Amino acid sequence: MQNQQVVEIYQTGAGVSVLTDEKGALLKELYALPGREMLDRILDVDEPKALIQEIPCEDFFWLVKKVGEDDSLALLELASVDQWQYLLDLETWVKDRVDISHTAHWLNLLQKANCGQLAKWLLDEDEYLASYHFFRTLEVVVINNTDEIYGLPAGFFSLDDALHIRVNDPRYRRSIENIIRVMANEDFDRCQTLLLGLGGRLPAEVEEEMYRLRNVRLAEHGFLPFEEAIAVYSPLDPAVLEGEDRQDFPEVIDDAEIRALAPVLPLAQTEAENLFMEGVASIRDPLLLNRLRLEFAGLANQIISADGLIVRDNEVLSQACRKVARIVNLSIERVCSLDVPSAEDLLRRHSLVTLFRVGFGMVLKLKWEAERWLKESWFYGQGLDTGFWGEHWGGILNGLLAKRPRYYVGSREREECRDFEWLSELDECLDVLRSLMLLDGLLEKLIDFYQIREMRILPETTYRSHLFNLWCRLILKIEPSFSGISLEQAKNLFSQLRDASSRPPYCMPDFKQIFIRDLMAHAPSSYSETASILENNLSQIWEEFHEEYERVSVNDLNGKCSRFVTIEEAH
């Protein structure tokens, strides 16, 4: 069924029974529109309230954020109290404390959208929120003698000439006063009892109970307490994915109401084009697809809890969704290579949490290897930071050493670092790590062999300058050291290297082999595989050196622009 036909289902009054796939198609189409157009499309259907209230809470939250808080009044007016509750649970808390400012902001929006529904909800279902917020924002005075009224400061209002109330924050004075008056109209006695009882409750106990109830509600959506959510990062051995064993999954997904709760937008907003998403796209079993939608949204929310993030915009949600899609892809590629039918079968047999933990375990294994080497490395013992290895290699090492290891992409993508997605990225980082180990070991050997004791560590110091400063000193037959050379020595050096080459691009015949030979003579290992890796690294470093200087005249040499050879200016 085409998306236009999906809209027509709602327009004909059959919206409450719309199929999940059709609902998903509509939601994805709506979310792709600019915020204002999306809102207009929703309001144009015959039963917009039925449409909105059938949307899962997670998807409703995405829509509100896409439209924008200040423009979302129409959506809030159509929403159910369950959707309101989910939104407030995410928006009004900072860790385990209620954010009074954000709570006032959202209560202001809700009272503008539908104050009658808000008042009834606060009285019937969320008296804890009402009492805690009013305790923090109101001043309540009971006056039995009418003569005392004239002694009240300005700003008080009354419901019955005895109970006088003042809102402390002038920004929300009108909205809170409106909420209280509507609550009084809904049920005056209960409203009065609530206000009179504010001073008899311990706010810390009320907040603690609110936090407990919030955690219970959000746990149903995957937002587990931190100490439980962190288990998502506990690694699993890839062996758990081998064989034909199938995990047991609950059968509640067969229930129509449960199917209607399957969020669509989290899985649709990964921006990933990988084997995992191809496997999902190939699924024709609606029960399996709904199970994956529920698991995916829950897993993304669990990651947000484990990372201690605050959900205030869709980018936080999007990042969590991208992380799930990428790391799950690692597990699928390892087992299925690039075979899509096998990927679909793997998704059928194993939960996304299992696949995520296997994928993250592969990343952790690489991180642990980097950490073990770092503690024993020469450069770390010298107090050098990862910038010693240059922008690219240093970035990769930084990414591996992060609390949650990430893949360094530099300026190739919108994020400098992102989560690992492909096995080739793990292989690339492993190759870089091995290269760093070998070059680090080589530098340590060179220090011992040439008995270098004094080293000047400058901000621009890199492994390249260490290698070339020492080698250039050997060519010039001066004292071996990692220190730089003078401008005159640099001119002499490049004259020797270029020999008869008189115009750019200047050639350096045979010196590449000499550079590699001189340094390989001190290689820390005789194993052929590691020797080959180190030789290739030195070859690449020479090519970068040659490219850097091949068009620089001897007379144009300048210490400020020399990345490979440190040229010390005369003072």
Order of alpha helices (4+ residues) and beta strands (2+ residues): alpha-alpha-alpha-alpha-alpha-alpha-alpha-beta-beta-alpha-alpha-beta-beta-beta-alpha-alpha-alpha-alpha-alpha-alpha-alpha-alpha-alpha-alpha-alpha-alpha-alpha-beta-beta-alpha-alpha-beta-alpha-alpha-alpha-beta
